[in-house]
Amino acid sequence: MVAIPKEVLDIIKPESVKTLVTVDAAGQPHAVVCGSIMACPVDASKVIVGEILMKRAAANLAATKKAAMVITAGMTSYELVL
């Protein structure tokens, strides 16, 4: 995996908007706003997401292993394909 660029890590802050998008086995997308997201301290290619009230997203990740995350702070926005 590729390390997450520094400019993306710099905007992963509590005040930024972080959206996790998963897809189920039928291809139906599911998007949720996440509050608890941080860069993984031991692997620069991963992020840590707090799994609170994310039953459908967790089930989709288990079934398809496909996800994307959009992180927005002001006029700056990045997409991570996980």
C-alpha positions in Angstrom: 0.0 0.0 0.0 1.0 3.6 -0.5 1.7 5.9 2.4 -1.0 8.6 2.9 0.4 11.9 1.8 1.3 14.5 4.5 -1.1 17.1 3.1 -4.0 14.6 3.7 -2.8 13.6 7.2 -2.6 17.4 8.0 -6.3 17.8 7.5 -7.4 14.7 9.5 -8.4 16.8 12.5 -11.5 16.7 14.8 -13.0 19.8 13.0 -12.6 18.3 9.5 -15.5 16.5 7.8 -14.7 12.8 7.2 -17.1 10.6 5.2 -16.7 6.8 4.9 -18.3 5.2 1.8 -18.7 1.5 1.6 -20.5 -0.8 -0.9 -22.5 -3.9 -0.3 -22.4 -7.1 -2.2 -25.1 -5.9 -4.6 -23.1 -2.7 -5.4 -25.3 -0.4 -3.3 -23.2 2.4 -1.8 -23.5 3.5 1.9 -22.0 6.8 3.2 -21.6 7.8 6.8 -20.0 10.8 8.4 -17.3 9.6 10.9 -16.0 11.5 13.9 -13.3 9.2 15.1 -10.7 8.9 12.5 -6.9 9.1 12.8 -3.8 8.1 11.0 -2.4 4.8 12.1 0.8 5.5 14.1 2.6 2.2 13.0 1.5 2.1 9.3 1.4 5.2 7.2 -0.8 3.6 4.6 -3.7 3.0 7.0 -6.2 5.0 8.9 -8.1 4.0 12.1 -11.8 4.4 12.2 -13.8 4.2 15.4 -16.6 1.7 14.8 -19.5 3.2 16.7 -23.0 2.8 15.3 -21.5 1.6 12.0 -23.2 -1.8 11.6 -24.0 -1.5 7.9 -20.6 -0.1 7.1 -18.8 -2.8 9.1 -20.9 -5.5 7.3 -20.1 -4.0 3.9 -16.4 -3.9 4.7 -16.5 -7.5 5.8 -18.3 -8.6 2.7 -16.6 -6.6 -0.1 -13.4 -5.1 1.4 -14.2 -1.9 -0.6 -14.3 1.6 0.8 -13.4 5.2 0.1 -13.0 8.1 2.5 -13.5 11.8 1.7 -11.8 14.2 4.1 -12.7 17.9 3.9 -11.4 20.9 5.7 -12.6 24.3 4.4 -11.9 24.4 0.7 -9.5 21.5 0.8 -10.7 18.0 0.1 -9.1 14.6 -0.5 -10.3 11.1 -1.3 -8.7 8.0 0.0 -9.5 4.7 -1.7 -9.1 2.1 1.0 
